[in-house]
Amino acid sequence: MLRRAVVPFVRAIRNAHDAPVKFTGQTPTSFVHAGWANSRTPFHVHNKYLFGAKAILIFMIPFWAPWIVVTYQMKKANEQLTLQKFFE
């Protein structure tokens, strides 16, 4: 009875991704199976230049965003000061 409930669930999980089912684990010193390590990542590393551009964007946006926000706020504050001096 339990097998009837478990088999469809296991079959659905095995068909949920494109990687073939492998029953052996992957150790740090073992051979890297094609499709095992990169089968469930949201990006492809086949084009190394496109991957490099995406990696730069993903890792640099958190560093650029505060700089851009602070620069914008400082320019906005500076414009308000110059407008106040102009109208006085």
SULLINGI-V253832 format. One line per field, one symbol per residue. ss: DSSP state (H for helix, E for strand, L for the rest). burial: b if it has 16 or more other C-alpha atoms within 10 Angstrom, else e. A space follows every 10 residues. Layout:
ss: ???
burial: ???
//
This chain:
ss: LHHHHHHHHH HHHHLLLLLL LLLLLLLLLL LLLLLLLLLL LLLLLLLHHH HHHHHHHHHH HHHHHHHHHH HHHHHHHHHH HHHHHHHL
burial: eeeeeeeeee eeeeeeeeee eeeeeeeeee eeeeeeeeee eeeeeeeeee eeeeeeeeee eeeeeeeeee eeeeeeeeee eeeeeeee
//
